[in-house]
């Protein structure tokens, strides 16, 4: 499988190099006290910012948000994908299928692996 087609597993799974890098970037954005504003990140892209909750994700720590998140990651108009706070987004593995994509997890938001690993 090509590296850009590798799934990104967030908890308890081996990561491809690309997925590990993407996960590290997400962790930095989520934890950094001086992280760039969403508009600063979005302005560095040709495409716009897309907020996962405006595209069907719920972020209530109960609903599976995989489909909405994957569709947002795949949308060509989304140069920056934002997980807004407050929110706890439960997702199964997702794929980063294109280049030049920024993912921002706001402070106070969490992306969590779907707990039933057997259904991945």
C-alpha positions in Angstrom: 0.0 0.0 0.0 1.3 3.4 -0.9 2.3 5.6 2.1 -0.4 8.2 1.3 -3.1 5.5 1.3 -2.1 4.1 4.7 -4.7 4.3 7.5 -4.0 6.5 10.5 -4.5 4.6 13.7 -4.7 6.9 16.8 -4.5 4.5 19.7 -2.7 1.2 20.3 -1.8 0.5 16.7 1.3 0.6 14.5 1.6 3.8 12.4 3.0 4.2 8.9 5.6 6.9 8.6 3.1 9.3 7.0 0.4 8.5 9.6 2.9 8.9 12.5 3.9 12.3 11.1 0.3 13.4 10.7 -0.6 12.2 14.2 2.5 14.0 15.6 1.3 17.2 13.9 -2.2 16.8 15.4 -0.7 16.3 18.8 1.4 19.4 18.5 -1.6 21.5 17.4 -3.7 20.1 20.3 -1.1 20.7 23.0 0.7 23.8 21.9 0.0 26.9 23.9 1.2 29.1 21.1 -0.3 27.2 18.2 -1.2 29.3 15.1 -4.7 30.4 14.7 -6.9 28.5 12.3 -7.1 31.5 9.9 -3.3 31.6 9.8 -3.1 28.0 9.0 -5.9 28.1 6.4 -4.4 31.2 4.7 -1.3 29.2 3.9 -3.4 26.9 1.7 -5.1 27.3 -1.7 -8.1 25.6 -0.3 -10.3 26.7 2.6 -10.9 25.6 6.2 -13.5 22.9 6.9 -14.8 22.3 10.4 -15.8 18.6 10.9 -18.9 19.5 12.9 -20.2 21.6 10.0 -19.9 18.4 7.9 -21.7 16.0 10.1 -19.3 15.0 12.9 -20.9 15.2 16.4 -18.0 15.1 18.8 -20.1 14.0 21.7 -17.9 11.0 22.8 -20.7 8.6 21.9 -21.3 9.0 18.2 -19.0 7.4 15.6 -17.7 10.3 13.5 -15.5 8.3 11.0 -17.6 8.9 7.9 -18.0 12.7 8.4 -14.3 13.0 9.2 -13.2 10.9 6.2 -15.4 12.9 3.9 -14.0 16.1 5.2 -10.4 14.8 4.8 -11.2 13.8 1.2 -13.0 17.0 0.2 -10.8 18.9 -2.3 -12.0 22.3 -1.0 -10.7 21.5 2.5 -7.1 22.6 2.8 -7.4 22.7 6.6 -9.6 20.3 8.5 -10.5 21.5 12.0 -11.6 19.5 15.0 -13.3 22.2 17.2 -13.4 22.4 20.9 -15.1 21.3 22.9 -15.4 18.0 21.3 -14.5 14.3 21.7 -14.5 12.7 18.3 -14.7 8.9 18.1 -13.3 7.6 14.8 -12.1 4.4 13.3 -8.9 4.5 11.2 -9.0 7.3 8.5 -6.9 7.8 5.4 -4.9 10.8 4.4 -5.3 10.5 0.6 -3.9 13.8 -0.6 -1.0 16.2 -0.1 -1.1 19.7 1.3 -3.6 19.0 4.0 -3.4 20.5 7.5 -5.4 19.0 10.4 -5.9 21.2 13.4 -7.2 19.8 16.7 -8.1 22.8 18.8 -7.1 22.9 22.5 -10.0 21.2 24.3 -10.8 18.9 21.5 -9.8 15.2 21.4 -9.7 12.7 18.6 -10.2 9.2 20.0 -10.0 5.7 18.4 -13.3 3.8 18.3 -13.1 1.5 21.3 -14.1 -1.7 19.5 -10.9 -2.5 17.6 -12.4 -5.7 16.2 -14.8 -3.6 14.1 -12.0 -1.6 12.5 
